[in-house]
Amino acid sequence: MKTVQISLNSIDKVKSFVNAITQFDFDFDLISGRYVIDAKSIMGIFSLDLSKPIDLAIHSEENLDEIMEVIKPYLVD
């Protein structure tokens, strides 16, 4: 498992992020405080505070390079 910080501070970013990660078969979780949300759930994402960076937990050891490339636009520097 790998955890990175992402920013989803607009509706368009949320939609494109969900579309980008649904191509993978592994689980992705968004962690904000004590809340853990399925990252493939648009409704779940909108229940979080999107004004702050969110932790993304990637539940895979395979294809990490490919996943990191796909989520690159959302990563917090």
N, C-alpha and C positions, 0 to 999 in steps of 0.2 A: 504494500500500500504506500502511496505517495500523497503528501498533502501540500497544496500550494494556495496562495492567496489570489483571489480574483476580484474584479470589480464589475458589477452589473448595474450601472447607474442610469440606465434608460430602458424603456420598453423594447426598443429595437435590439439592444444588446442582449436582453433576456431571450427574446425569440431566436435570434441567430445562434446564441450559445446553446440552447436546448436542441435546435436543429443540428448543430455541429456534433454534439456528444451522443445523440441518439443513434448515430451510425455504429457505435461501439456496443458490444454485448455485455460489457462489465457494468458493475454498479458504480455510480458516482453519488456522493453525498455532499450537501452543502451544510456547513456547521457555522452557526451564528449564536454565540453565547451557549445556552443550554439546548437550543433547538437544532435538530438534525433533520434535514429535508432531502428527499430524493431529488437530485439535480436534474432529472429528466421531467419533472413535474412543474409546468409553468405556474399553475395555481399555487403550488407549494412555495416556489421562489418568491412570488408576490406577497407571501405572508411574512417574509423576512424584512429587516431594515436594510434597504438597498443603498442607503447613503454612505455606508461604511464597507470596507473590504470584507469579503466572506472567505472562509476556508473551504477549499474543495478537496475532498478525500477521494482519491482514485483507487478503486479496489482491484488493482491489476498489477502484475509485474511484467506482463507482456505488452508489446506495442507502446511502451511509454514514450519513446521518441516521437512516434506518430501522434499520440494523444497530445503531447506537449506542443507540437507544431500546430495542431488544430485549435488549441485553447490559447495560443500565444497572444491574440488580440485582447484577451480578457485578463491577462496576468497583471498583478500589481508589481511595479518595479521596485 
